[in-house]
Amino acid sequence: MAILDILEFPDPRLRTKAKPVAEVTDKIRNLIDDMFETMYDAPGIGLAASQVNIHQQIVVIDVSEDKSEPLVFINPKVTVLDGELEAMQEGCLSVPGFYEDIERIEHCKIEALGKDGKPFVLEARGLLAVCIQHELDHLDGKLFVDYISSTKRDRIRKKLEKQHRLDAKHA
C-alpha cells in the first residue's frame, strides 16, 4: 500500500470529469487500498480518485470515529430521497484548512459497485449523505468551494497559491 499525493485547489486537474470503471480488477482494488491509506493518513472521511489524479469513478468513505466502516463506491449514481436541504460545515483534503457551510440533500440513495465488483444499493442520511454528495462532486470536477461566493473562493485560492509557493521554496 502507498500514500498517494492529493491534488490541491486550484490545480486544474481537479476539474477533470472522471470516467466509469470498465472492470473491477486487482489494479483497481489496489488503488482502493491506497486511497483508504491516503484518506486515513490525511486524515479525512472521504476521498475521490480524482483527488489523487486518477480520473475514474471511484470513491472511498469512512465516517466512523474509529475507521471501522470503510465504504467503496465504484461508478456511483445518487438518487434524492428527500429534497430537504441541510447545511453542514464541509472541508476537503484538496482545500486544506478551509471549512464552509454547504447545503446538501439530507437523504439519498446511492447505487454503485463495491470493491468486489458487485452492485449494491445504500440509503444514506446526515453526514454520510453529505459526504457521498461531496465526493461524487469530485467525480464531476466540482469542489465544495464552487458552492460559496466567488469572493470567498478567490480568497481561499489566493491563500492556497501563496502556501504552494512557500512550500515549493522550502522543498
C-alpha positions in Angstrom: 0.0 0.0 0.0 1.1 3.6 -0.6 0.2 7.1 0.4 -0.8 9.0 -2.7 -0.3 12.7 -3.4 -3.6 14.7 -3.1 -4.1 17.4 -5.6 -4.9 20.8 -4.1 -7.2 23.6 -5.3 -6.7 25.4 -7.7 -5.0 22.6 -9.5 -6.9 22.3 -12.9 -6.7 18.5 -12.8 -9.3 18.6 -10.1 -11.7 19.8 -12.8 -11.4 16.7 -14.9 -14.5 14.6 -15.2 -14.0 11.0 -14.1 -14.7 8.1 -16.4 -16.6 5.0 -15.4 -14.6 1.9 -14.3 -14.9 -0.7 -17.1 -14.0 -3.6 -14.8 -13.1 -4.0 -11.2 -9.6 -5.6 -11.4 -6.8 -6.2 -8.9 -5.3 -2.9 -10.1 -8.5 -1.1 -9.1 -8.6 -3.0 -5.7 -5.0 -2.0 -5.0 -5.8 1.6 -5.9 -8.8 1.5 -3.4 -6.4 0.2 -0.7 -4.0 3.1 -1.4 -6.9 5.6 -1.4 -8.0 4.4 2.1 -4.5 4.6 3.4 -4.1 8.1 1.9 -7.5 9.2 3.3 -6.8 7.9 6.8 -3.3 9.4 6.8 -4.5 12.9 5.7 -6.8 12.5 7.9 -10.2 12.6 6.2 -13.5 10.9 5.9 -13.8 10.7 2.1 -11.6 10.6 -1.0 -12.4 10.5 -4.7 -9.9 9.0 -7.2 -9.9 12.4 -9.0 -8.2 13.9 -5.9 -5.2 11.7 -6.4 -5.1 12.4 -10.2 -6.8 9.2 -11.3 -9.9 10.2 -13.2 -12.0 7.1 -12.7 -15.4 6.9 -10.8 -14.1 5.6 -7.5 -14.8 7.0 -4.0 -13.8 5.7 -0.6 -15.6 6.9 2.6 -15.4 6.1 6.3 -17.4 8.5 8.5 -16.9 6.3 11.7 -14.9 7.6 14.6 -12.6 4.5 14.7 -12.0 3.9 11.0 -14.1 0.7 11.2 -16.7 1.3 8.4 -14.9 1.7 5.1 -17.2 2.1 2.1 -16.3 1.8 -1.5 -18.4 3.3 -4.4 -17.4 2.5 -8.0 -19.4 4.1 -10.8 -21.8 5.6 -8.2 -25.2 7.1 -9.0 -27.2 9.1 -6.5 -31.0 9.5 -6.2 -32.6 12.1 -4.0 -35.0 10.6 -1.5 -35.8 13.7 0.5 -35.5 17.2 -1.0 -34.8 18.8 2.4 -31.5 20.7 2.3 -29.3 20.6 5.3 -26.4 23.0 5.9 -23.3 21.3 7.2 -19.7 22.5 7.6 -17.6 20.9 4.9 -13.9 20.7 4.5 -11.9 19.0 1.8 -8.5 17.3 1.6 -8.0 19.2 -1.7 -8.8 22.5 0.0 -6.8 22.0 3.3 -7.5 24.2 6.2 -10.8 25.8 5.0 -14.3 25.0 6.1 -17.6 26.4 4.9 -21.3 25.7 5.5 -22.7 24.0 2.4 -26.3 23.0 1.8 -26.8 19.4 0.6 -29.7 16.9 0.3 -30.1 15.2 3.7 -31.4 11.8 2.5 -30.3 10.0 -0.6 -29.9 6.6 -2.2 -26.7 5.5 -3.9 -26.2 2.7 -6.3 -22.7 1.6 -7.1 -20.3 -1.3 -7.4 -18.4 -2.4 -4.4 -14.7 -3.4 -4.2 -15.7 -6.9 -5.1 -17.3 -5.6 -8.4 -20.8 -6.5 -7.2 -23.6 -3.9 -7.4 -25.3 -2.7 -4.2 -27.7 0.0 -3.1 -27.3 2.1 0.1 -29.6 4.6 1.7 -27.8 7.4 3.5 -28.7 10.3 5.8 -26.9 13.1 7.6 -23.1 13.1 7.5 -22.8 10.0 5.2 -25.3 11.5 2.7 -23.3 14.8 2.7 -20.0 13.0 2.4 -21.3 10.9 -0.6 -22.5 14.0 -2.4 -19.3 15.9 -1.7 -17.1 13.1 -3.1 -19.4 12.5 -6.1 -19.0 16.2 -6.9 -15.2 15.5 -7.3 -16.0 12.9 -10.0 -17.8 15.7 -11.9 -14.9 18.1 -11.5 -16.6 20.1 -8.8 -15.3 21.3 -5.4 -17.2 22.5 -2.3 -15.8 26.0 -2.9 -18.0 26.1 -6.1 -20.9 26.4 -3.7 -19.7 29.6 -2.0 -19.4 33.2 -3.2 -16.7 34.0 -5.8 -15.2 36.4 -3.3 -14.7 33.7 -0.6 -13.5 31.2 -3.3 -10.9 33.7 -4.7 -9.7 34.4 -1.1 -9.2 30.7 -0.5 -7.5 30.2 -3.9 -5.0 33.1 -3.2 -4.2 31.8 0.2 -3.5 28.3 -1.1 -1.5 29.6 -4.0 0.7 31.5 -1.6 1.1 28.4 0.6 2.0 26.3 -2.5 4.7 29.0 -3.4 6.1 28.9 0.1 6.1 25.1 0.1 7.9 25.0 -3.2 10.5 27.5 -2.0 11.3 25.3 1.1 11.3 22.0 -0.8 
